[in-house]
C-alpha cells in the first residue's frame, strides 16, 4: 500500500514538473498549461478524496483524458468536455 502511494506521488510529481517545464521548452501558450494544471488538480482531488476510491482507476483516467485536455480550444470547451465529463463519471 505504501509502495503504491509513493509511486503515485512520484508520478504525480513528474507530471506536475512536466507541465511546468514543457510550455517553456516548447513555447506553448498559457491556456494549454492552465487547462492541464486545472485538470490535474481536479484529478488529484478525486483520486484521493472520492467517496468510493476503489471503483475507478484514476491513473488510467488521467492518461485517457490527457489528449482531450490538450485539444481544448476554449474555456467553455475545457469545462464541458474535460472537467465536467470527469466529474460525471
C-alpha positions as a LaTeX table, in Angstrom:
\begin{tabular}{lrrr}
\hline
Residue & $x$ (\AA) & $y$ (\AA) & $z$ (\AA) \\
\hline
Unk1 & 0.00 & 0.00 & 0.00 \\
Unk2 & 2.80 & 2.41 & 0.90 \\
Unk3 & 4.67 & 1.50 & $-2.29$ \\
Unk4 & 1.61 & 2.27 & $-4.39$ \\
Unk5 & 1.12 & 5.59 & $-2.66$ \\
Unk6 & 4.76 & 6.59 & $-3.09$ \\
Unk7 & 4.72 & 5.55 & $-6.75$ \\
Unk8 & 1.57 & 7.56 & $-7.33$ \\
Unk9 & 3.08 & 10.56 & $-5.56$ \\
Unk10 & 6.25 & 10.25 & $-7.65$ \\
Unk11 & 4.28 & 10.01 & $-10.91$ \\
Unk12 & 2.13 & 12.98 & $-9.94$ \\
Unk13 & 5.27 & 14.99 & $-9.19$ \\
Unk14 & 6.76 & 14.06 & $-12.55$ \\
Unk15 & 3.57 & 15.06 & $-14.33$ \\
Unk16 & 3.49 & 18.38 & $-12.50$ \\
Unk17 & 7.14 & 19.02 & $-13.34$ \\
Unk18 & 6.50 & 18.14 & $-16.98$ \\
Unk19 & 3.53 & 20.52 & $-17.10$ \\
Unk20 & 5.57 & 23.28 & $-15.53$ \\
Unk21 & 8.60 & 22.94 & $-17.81$ \\
Unk22 & 7.26 & 21.82 & $-21.20$ \\
Unk23 & 5.47 & 25.09 & $-22.09$ \\
Unk24 & 8.73 & 26.94 & $-21.53$ \\
Unk25 & 10.75 & 24.49 & $-23.61$ \\
Unk26 & 8.17 & 24.05 & $-26.36$ \\
Unk27 & 6.91 & 27.63 & $-26.44$ \\
Unk28 & 3.30 & 26.65 & $-25.85$ \\
Unk29 & 0.70 & 29.17 & $-24.79$ \\
Unk30 & $-0.61$ & 29.71 & $-21.27$ \\
Unk31 & $-4.22$ & 28.43 & $-21.71$ \\
Unk32 & $-2.96$ & 24.95 & $-22.63$ \\
Unk33 & $-0.88$ & 24.86 & $-19.48$ \\
Unk34 & $-3.69$ & 26.23 & $-17.34$ \\
Unk35 & $-6.10$ & 23.57 & $-18.62$ \\
Unk36 & $-3.65$ & 20.79 & $-17.79$ \\
Unk37 & $-2.89$ & 22.18 & $-14.35$ \\
Unk38 & $-6.56$ & 22.65 & $-13.50$ \\
Unk39 & $-7.43$ & 19.19 & $-14.76$ \\
Unk40 & $-4.58$ & 17.78 & $-12.68$ \\
Unk41 & $-5.97$ & 19.49 & $-9.60$ \\
Unk42 & $-9.44$ & 18.03 & $-10.17$ \\
Unk43 & $-7.95$ & 14.61 & $-10.90$ \\
Unk44 & $-5.77$ & 14.69 & $-7.79$ \\
Unk45 & $-8.66$ & 15.69 & $-5.57$ \\
Unk46 & $-10.92$ & 12.99 & $-6.96$ \\
Unk47 & $-8.21$ & 10.34 & $-6.79$ \\
Unk48 & $-7.51$ & 10.83 & $-3.10$ \\
Unk49 & $-10.85$ & 12.09 & $-1.74$ \\
Unk50 & $-13.51$ & 10.32 & $-3.82$ \\
Unk51 & $-16.04$ & 8.55 & $-1.56$ \\
Unk52 & $-15.63$ & 5.28 & $-3.48$ \\
Unk53 & $-11.93$ & 5.24 & $-4.43$ \\
Unk54 & $-11.76$ & 1.61 & $-5.50$ \\
Unk55 & $-14.43$ & 1.88 & $-8.18$ \\
Unk56 & $-12.36$ & 3.94 & $-10.63$ \\
Unk57 & $-8.82$ & 3.60 & $-11.90$ \\
Unk58 & $-7.89$ & 7.27 & $-11.61$ \\
Unk59 & $-4.41$ & 6.83 & $-13.06$ \\
Unk60 & $-5.84$ & 5.34 & $-16.25$ \\
Unk61 & $-8.43$ & 8.11 & $-16.37$ \\
Unk62 & $-5.65$ & 10.70 & $-16.28$ \\
Unk63 & $-3.86$ & 9.11 & $-19.23$ \\
Unk64 & $-7.13$ & 8.68 & $-21.16$ \\
Unk65 & $-8.09$ & 12.35 & $-20.75$ \\
Unk66 & $-4.64$ & 13.87 & $-21.30$ \\
Unk67 & $-5.00$ & 14.28 & $-25.09$ \\
Unk68 & $-8.55$ & 15.61 & $-24.73$ \\
Unk69 & $-7.35$ & 18.30 & $-22.36$ \\
Unk70 & $-4.56$ & 19.26 & $-24.74$ \\
Unk71 & $-7.07$ & 19.69 & $-27.59$ \\
Unk72 & $-9.38$ & 22.05 & $-25.70$ \\
Unk73 & $-9.60$ & 25.30 & $-27.60$ \\
Unk74 & $-11.54$ & 27.50 & $-25.22$ \\
Unk75 & $-12.54$ & 27.79 & $-21.59$ \\
Unk76 & $-16.07$ & 26.55 & $-22.34$ \\
Unk77 & $-14.72$ & 23.60 & $-24.32$ \\
Unk78 & $-12.41$ & 22.71 & $-21.45$ \\
Unk79 & $-15.15$ & 22.85 & $-18.82$ \\
Unk80 & $-17.73$ & 20.98 & $-20.88$ \\
Unk81 & $-15.61$ & 18.28 & $-22.44$ \\
Unk82 & $-12.98$ & 17.65 & $-19.80$ \\
Unk83 & $-13.75$ & 18.70 & $-16.26$ \\
Unk84 & $-17.48$ & 18.12 & $-16.22$ \\
Unk85 & $-17.15$ & 14.78 & $-18.01$ \\
Unk86 & $-14.70$ & 13.62 & $-15.37$ \\
Unk87 & $-16.99$ & 14.73 & $-12.56$ \\
Unk88 & $-19.96$ & 12.92 & $-14.11$ \\
Unk89 & $-18.24$ & 9.51 & $-14.18$ \\
\hline
\end{tabular}
